[in-house]
Amino acid sequence: MARAFGLFLALLTTWLLMSGIYKPLIIGFGVLSCAFSVWIARWLGILDREGAPLGMLPRAIPYWFWLSVEIIKSNIDVFKRVWGLAPIDPAWKRVPTSQTTDLGRVIYAQSITLTPGTVSVDFEGGMIVAHALHSSALEGMDEGEMDRRCTALEGRV
């Protein structure tokens, strides 16, 4: 029940922040849609540790700030490449992962995709196949900073 309530609060908070409309009727629709979403999640049996990882929230907030900075830096890099201020050199790479759960690997793959100029294409074994506008973006993955942060977010260092 705690996971259901936590999921409801997370959905409602996200909905309220993104809608920006605070009229009673609209808020009522938001409450109903969030409650319906939680009911479906309970009915499907996906309100487990991976389906509603509430314990991850204290570690997620600093990660979101770090990822936001990386997204801004990558946006600047993509801007330079699109406007011809820097070369485009498309590249592929298999990036190793150190996450132990499917959720951790998905967070890592989606973090790669959210970072402009890079996209995760496939999982192959313990590797993520990634594509980038320039090989330097993939070389940054060799340092493993994003991998380490995703592993720490997952709950182990």
Secondary structure, DSSP 4 states (H G I P E B T S, - for coil): -HHHHHHHHHHHHHHHHHH----HHHHHHHHHHHHHHHHHHHHHT--STTTS-GGGHHHHHHHHHHHHHHHHHHHHHHHHHHTTSS--B-EEEEEE----SHHHHHHHHHHHHHSTTEEEEEEETTEEEEEESBHHHHHHHHTTHHHHHHHHHHT--
